[in-house]
Amino acid sequence: MSNSTKNPPCEPKKPKSDECCAGGSCCPCVWDTYRAQKRQWLKYQQTSIALNKKQSTSVH
């Protein structure tokens, strides 16, 4: 069992308005980081849902 299964990721929070300079020069931008973390979280959620459905159908 992987560590991510034991400790599921928390949904990332959107950056606050004062956390982005809106200048486009930061690399990575706080929004880039947020979107990457959100994609990982959504992928984990989808995988967990699919795994739970598979497990519940195989029990019956």
SEMI-694011 format. One record per atom (N, C-alpha, C): residue number from 1; chain; atom name; x, y, z. Coordinates in steps of 0.05 Angstrom, whole numbers, padded with zeros to 5 digits. Last residue first. Layout:
REM SEMI-694011
@marmar NUM bami A rofi CA x X y Y z Z
...
REM end
This chain:
REM SEMI-694011
@marmar 60 bami A rofi N x -00409 y -00164 z -00074
@marmar 60 bami A rofi CA x -00436 y -00175 z -00078
@marmar 60 bami A rofi C x -00435 y -00200 z -00094
@marmar 59 bami A rofi N x -00357 y -00149 z -00080
@marmar 59 bami A rofi CA x -00365 y -00160 z -00054
@marmar 59 bami A rofi C x -00392 y -00174 z -00057
@marmar 58 bami A rofi N x -00350 y -00124 z -00128
@marmar 58 bami A rofi CA x -00339 y -00150 z -00125
@marmar 58 bami A rofi C x -00347 y -00164 z -00099
@marmar 57 bami A rofi N x -00374 y -00075 z -00120
@marmar 57 bami A rofi CA x -00387 y -00093 z -00138
@marmar 57 bami A rofi C x -00376 y -00122 z -00136
@marmar 56 bami A rofi N x -00337 y -00051 z -00085
@marmar 56 bami A rofi CA x -00365 y -00056 z -00076
@marmar 56 bami A rofi C x -00379 y -00075 z -00094
@marmar 55 bami A rofi N x -00291 y -00048 z -00116
@marmar 55 bami A rofi CA x -00291 y -00064 z -00092
@marmar 55 bami A rofi C x -00319 y -00071 z -00083
@marmar 54 bami A rofi N x -00308 y -00012 z -00156
@marmar 54 bami A rofi CA x -00298 y -00039 z -00164
@marmar 54 bami A rofi C x -00300 y -00058 z -00139
@marmar 53 bami A rofi N x -00318 y 00033 z -00126
@marmar 53 bami A rofi CA x -00340 y 00020 z -00141
@marmar 53 bami A rofi C x -00333 y -00009 z -00148
@marmar 52 bami A rofi N x -00266 y 00043 z -00106
@marmar 52 bami A rofi CA x -00288 y 00037 z -00088
@marmar 52 bami A rofi C x -00311 y 00024 z -00102
@marmar 51 bami A rofi N x -00240 y 00055 z -00154
@marmar 51 bami A rofi CA x -00231 y 00032 z -00138
@marmar 51 bami A rofi C x -00253 y 00024 z -00119
@marmar 50 bami A rofi N x -00267 y 00101 z -00171
@marmar 50 bami A rofi CA x -00267 y 00077 z -00188
@marmar 50 bami A rofi C x -00260 y 00052 z -00172
@marmar 49 bami A rofi N x -00254 y 00135 z -00128
@marmar 49 bami A rofi CA x -00282 y 00129 z -00134
@marmar 49 bami A rofi C x -00284 y 00103 z -00150
@marmar 48 bami A rofi N x -00198 y 00137 z -00133
@marmar 48 bami A rofi CA x -00210 y 00127 z -00109
@marmar 48 bami A rofi C x -00239 y 00119 z -00113
@marmar 47 bami A rofi N x -00193 y 00161 z -00183
@marmar 47 bami A rofi CA x -00182 y 00134 z -00179
@marmar 47 bami A rofi C x -00195 y 00122 z -00154
@marmar 46 bami A rofi N x -00216 y 00211 z -00173
@marmar 46 bami A rofi CA x -00227 y 00194 z -00193
@marmar 46 bami A rofi C x -00218 y 00165 z -00189
@marmar 45 bami A rofi N x -00180 y 00230 z -00133
@marmar 45 bami A rofi CA x -00208 y 00227 z -00127
@marmar 45 bami A rofi C x -00221 y 00208 z -00147
@marmar 44 bami A rofi N x -00132 y 00233 z -00162
@marmar 44 bami A rofi CA x -00134 y 00215 z -00139
@marmar 44 bami A rofi C x -00163 y 00209 z -00132
@marmar 43 bami A rofi N x -00146 y 00271 z -00200
@marmar 43 bami A rofi CA x -00139 y 00244 z -00209
@marmar 43 bami A rofi C x -00141 y 00224 z -00186
@marmar 42 bami A rofi N x -00154 y 00315 z -00166
@marmar 42 bami A rofi CA x -00177 y 00304 z -00181
@marmar 42 bami A rofi C x -00171 y 00276 z -00191
@marmar 41 bami A rofi N x -00101 y 00321 z -00147
@marmar 41 bami A rofi CA x -00122 y 00315 z -00128
@marmar 41 bami A rofi C x -00146 y 00303 z -00143
@marmar 40 bami A rofi N x -00074 y 00334 z -00195
@marmar 40 bami A rofi CA x -00066 y 00310 z -00179
@marmar 40 bami A rofi C x -00089 y 00302 z -00160
@marmar 39 bami A rofi N x -00101 y 00382 z -00208
@marmar 39 bami A rofi CA x -00102 y 00359 z -00226
@marmar 39 bami A rofi C x -00095 y 00333 z -00212
@marmar 38 bami A rofi N x -00086 y 00413 z -00164
@marmar 38 bami A rofi CA x -00114 y 00407 z -00168
@marmar 38 bami A rofi C x -00117 y 00383 z -00186
@marmar 37 bami A rofi N x -00031 y 00419 z -00172
@marmar 37 bami A rofi CA x -00041 y 00405 z -00148
@marmar 37 bami A rofi C x -00070 y 00396 z -00151
@marmar 36 bami A rofi N x -00034 y 00448 z -00220
@marmar 36 bami A rofi CA x -00020 y 00422 z -00220
@marmar 36 bami A rofi C x -00029 y 00406 z -00196
@marmar 35 bami A rofi N x -00061 y 00495 z -00203
@marmar 35 bami A rofi CA x -00073 y 00478 z -00223
@marmar 35 bami A rofi C x -00060 y 00450 z -00224
@marmar 34 bami A rofi N x -00023 y 00515 z -00165
@marmar 34 bami A rofi CA x -00051 y 00507 z -00157
@marmar 34 bami A rofi C x -00063 y 00488 z -00177
@marmar 33 bami A rofi N x 00020 y 00526 z -00198
@marmar 33 bami A rofi CA x 00023 y 00507 z -00176
@marmar 33 bami A rofi C x -00005 y 00497 z -00167
@marmar 32 bami A rofi N x -00003 y 00565 z -00230
@marmar 32 bami A rofi CA x 00008 y 00541 z -00242
@marmar 32 bami A rofi C x 00010 y 00519 z -00221
@marmar 31 bami A rofi N x -00015 y 00604 z -00192
@marmar 31 bami A rofi CA x -00037 y 00591 z -00206
@marmar 31 bami A rofi C x -00028 y 00566 z -00220
@marmar 30 bami A rofi N x 00035 y 00622 z -00177
@marmar 30 bami A rofi CA x 00019 y 00608 z -00157
@marmar 30 bami A rofi C x -00004 y 00593 z -00170
@marmar 29 bami A rofi N x 00082 y 00606 z -00229
@marmar 29 bami A rofi CA x 00061 y 00624 z -00218
@marmar 29 bami A rofi C x 00046 y 00608 z -00197
@marmar 28 bami A rofi N x 00148 y 00582 z -00219
@marmar 28 bami A rofi CA x 00121 y 00579 z -00229
@marmar 28 bami A rofi C x 00103 y 00599 z -00215
@marmar 27 bami A rofi N x 00156 y 00644 z -00241
@marmar 27 bami A rofi CA x 00158 y 00617 z -00251
@marmar 27 bami A rofi C x 00166 y 00599 z -00229
@marmar 26 bami A rofi N x 00129 y 00708 z -00255
@marmar 26 bami A rofi CA x 00136 y 00687 z -00235
@marmar 26 bami A rofi C x 00136 y 00660 z -00247
@marmar 25 bami A rofi N x 00109 y 00743 z -00292
@marmar 25 bami A rofi CA x 00138 y 00737 z -00293
@marmar 25 bami A rofi C x 00147 y 00716 z -00272
@marmar 24 bami A rofi N x 00057 y 00760 z -00292
@marmar 24 bami A rofi CA x 00065 y 00739 z -00311
@marmar 24 bami A rofi C x 00094 y 00732 z -00311
@marmar 23 bami A rofi N x 00033 y 00794 z -00258
@marmar 23 bami A rofi CA x 00053 y 00805 z -00277
@marmar 23 bami A rofi C x 00062 y 00785 z -00298
@marmar 22 bami A rofi N x 00002 y 00780 z -00216
@marmar 22 bami A rofi CA x -00011 y 00785 z -00242
@marmar 22 bami A rofi C x 00008 y 00797 z -00263
@marmar 21 bami A rofi N x 00019 y 00764 z -00168
@marmar 21 bami A rofi CA x 00027 y 00791 z -00176
@marmar 21 bami A rofi C x 00013 y 00800 z -00202
@marmar 20 bami A rofi N x -00019 y 00731 z -00119
@marmar 20 bami A rofi CA x -00010 y 00731 z -00147
@marmar 20 bami A rofi C x -00004 y 00760 z -00155
@marmar 19 bami A rofi N x -00037 y 00737 z -00069
@marmar 19 bami A rofi CA x -00015 y 00718 z -00073
@marmar 19 bami A rofi C x -00004 y 00718 z -00101
@marmar 18 bami A rofi N x -00082 y 00767 z -00064
@marmar 18 bami A rofi CA x -00057 y 00781 z -00059
@marmar 18 bami A rofi C x -00033 y 00762 z -00062
@marmar 17 bami A rofi N x -00123 y 00730 z -00074
@marmar 17 bami A rofi CA x -00118 y 00751 z -00094
@marmar 17 bami A rofi C x -00091 y 00766 z -00089
@marmar 16 bami A rofi N x -00100 y 00664 z -00059
@marmar 16 bami A rofi CA x -00114 y 00689 z -00052
@marmar 16 bami A rofi C x -00106 y 00710 z -00072
@marmar 15 bami A rofi N x -00107 y 00604 z -00096
@marmar 15 bami A rofi CA x -00090 y 00626 z -00085
@marmar 15 bami A rofi C x -00108 y 00650 z -00079
@marmar 14 bami A rofi N x -00151 y 00553 z -00074
@marmar 14 bami A rofi CA x -00144 y 00573 z -00094
@marmar 14 bami A rofi C x -00126 y 00594 z -00081
@marmar 13 bami A rofi N x -00127 y 00494 z -00042
@marmar 13 bami A rofi CA x -00142 y 00519 z -00041
@marmar 13 bami A rofi C x -00132 y 00538 z -00062
@marmar 12 bami A rofi N x -00131 y 00424 z -00057
@marmar 12 bami A rofi CA x -00116 y 00449 z -00055
@marmar 12 bami A rofi C x -00135 y 00473 z -00055
@marmar 11 bami A rofi N x -00156 y 00374 z -00016
@marmar 11 bami A rofi CA x -00161 y 00390 z -00039
@marmar 11 bami A rofi C x -00146 y 00417 z -00036
@marmar 10 bami A rofi N x -00104 y 00330 z 00009
@marmar 10 bami A rofi CA x -00126 y 00349 z 00014
@marmar 10 bami A rofi C x -00131 y 00365 z -00012
@marmar 9 bami A rofi N x -00090 y 00262 z -00007
@marmar 9 bami A rofi CA x -00085 y 00290 z -00009
@marmar 9 bami A rofi C x -00109 y 00307 z -00003
@marmar 8 bami A rofi N x -00091 y 00210 z 00042
@marmar 8 bami A rofi CA x -00101 y 00221 z 00017
@marmar 8 bami A rofi C x -00096 y 00251 z 00016
@marmar 7 bami A rofi N x -00051 y 00170 z 00069
@marmar 7 bami A rofi CA x -00056 y 00198 z 00073
@marmar 7 bami A rofi C x -00066 y 00211 z 00047
@marmar 6 bami A rofi N x -00053 y 00118 z 00048
@marmar 6 bami A rofi CA x -00056 y 00122 z 00077
@marmar 6 bami A rofi C x -00063 y 00151 z 00083
@marmar 5 bami A rofi N x -00043 y 00128 z -00005
@marmar 5 bami A rofi CA x -00068 y 00115 z 00002
@marmar 5 bami A rofi C x -00073 y 00119 z 00032
@marmar 4 bami A rofi N x 00007 y 00149 z -00006
@marmar 4 bami A rofi CA x -00015 y 00167 z -00014
@marmar 4 bami A rofi C x -00042 y 00154 z -00007
@marmar 3 bami A rofi N x 00039 y 00106 z 00007
@marmar 3 bami A rofi CA x 00035 y 00126 z 00028
@marmar 3 bami A rofi C x 00012 y 00144 z 00021
@marmar 2 bami A rofi N x 00012 y 00044 z -00017
@marmar 2 bami A rofi CA x 00028 y 00067 z -00019
@marmar 2 bami A rofi C x 00021 y 00087 z 00003
@marmar 1 bami A rofi N x 00017 y -00023 z 00000
@marmar 1 bami A rofi CA x 00000 y 00000 z 00000
@marmar 1 bami A rofi C x 00018 y 00025 z 00000
REM end
